[in-house]
């Protein structure tokens, strides 16, 4: 398979996105013994009880397969010092080595967190709703709860029911193709790995992703049929101790994988679509945590000003031409202002034109070339133009006019694509 040159020049500065599996052999040798589990790894909230697991919607607490040639047991061999806890839900396999964290953050986030703890308490009575500190197992359960809620939110955004994917086997063609498996069309469940140490993330990605990285890594594991997100708690956003940062970062990257994996991964989407959707989910968690790559405190402060800039957009339009935004294929090439524009455009479309936007994304995901090769950039852009006309009866210029016409003002104008 030949990847078109313009599609293959992906940035590796902050997010590694591998389009195909490059797996290094790291399986245990015959007769090699697994190290014993680290102390205190039993879950105090379910105690491994089948009834408790069923109430929480869990399949198991491990071991779980992670890829075609490694499992959670292999990670114990590779990373014996990582206290990974495993939770398998209906659509996710999660390995989490987070330690404790205070219940803290912006008031809106703390209120949201208290609500999550109350929901968990209804499933697992031992969960303390009024906890001041979250232990590692509690943070693992929170990730599992958030993952399945993100999955449900993606289904809603895409105007789909889970039943659509239950019989997906990849044997349909054209617009009737829904994927190759039951997990939004992916064959295998979505994988999330949260390591305690950046050194562990580097070792894992070197062994199984083909190249070491200490940055948050998203990839498509084509041999296994899964979308993978791996991150370390150490690092700039202090995910290990800041639950708000962890929740927002988790939402951003997992949402990316959900939308890229929708109807199975067969080609890239125009970058503004998954980026805007991922930012939408992340900012519903926190508008304070900069989930995009920021280089300084000034960049971080600028991210926090997004809401104010959008509120003033009627008076001072903060964006460049929409058609320029729509031409990006590599998400790493988006500037911070273009990411803001992608978020604002997607947020408006998903709120004001949810069914049309869902139809637009579904058209973008129709297979190219019977899924035997990737489209060229020109083919992808032609598909986008076709999808815009089909969903919104116009092009990027009309979309921008409609968007600006519906911004808050004393005199609201009707949206042209709804007349």
DABEL-V886756 format. One line per field, one symbol per residue. phi: phi as a letter, one per 30 degrees, with the letter a starting at -180 (. if undefined). psi: psi as a letter, one per 30 degrees, with the letter a starting at -180 (. if undefined). A space follows every 50 residues. Layout:
phi=???
psi=???
//
This chain:
phi=.cdeeddddcdcdbbcccdbdbccdbdddeidcdddedehcdddcchidd ddddddicdacjdbdcadbabdddddddbdcdddccbccdbbbbcbcdcd addakdeddddddddddddddddbeddddcecbcdddddddddddddddd edddedddhbcedecdcdbiccbidddckcadcijddcddcbbcddcddd dddddddbcjadbccebcaccddcjbcbbbacddkddhddccddddddde dddddedddddehidbadceeddddddddddddddaccdddddccadddd dddddedddddcdddbdccdddddedddcddddddedddedddddddddd ddbedddddddddddedchhicaddddddddddddddddddbhacddded ddeddcdeadbdcddddcd
psi=kkkkefffikkgeekjjkflkjkkkhlklkfkkkllkllhfkjfffggke eeeeefgkelgllkkeafglaeeefeeeiffjikkkkkaegkjkkkgkal kljlakeeeeeeeeeeeeeeefejffkjegkfkkleeeeeeeeeeeeeee eeeeeeeghlkefefegkgggllbffkfaglfigfkellkkkjjlekeee eeeeeeefffkklglkkkljjeeehlkkkklkelaefhfefjeeeeeeee eeeeeeeeeefkgkjflllkefdeeeeeeeeeffekfekjfljkfleeee eeefgeeeeefgfeejjglakefeeffkejfffkleeeeeeeeeeeeeef efheeeeeeeeeeegkkkhggflllleeeeeeeeeeeeeeeghaaeeeee eeeefgkklejkkkkeff.
//
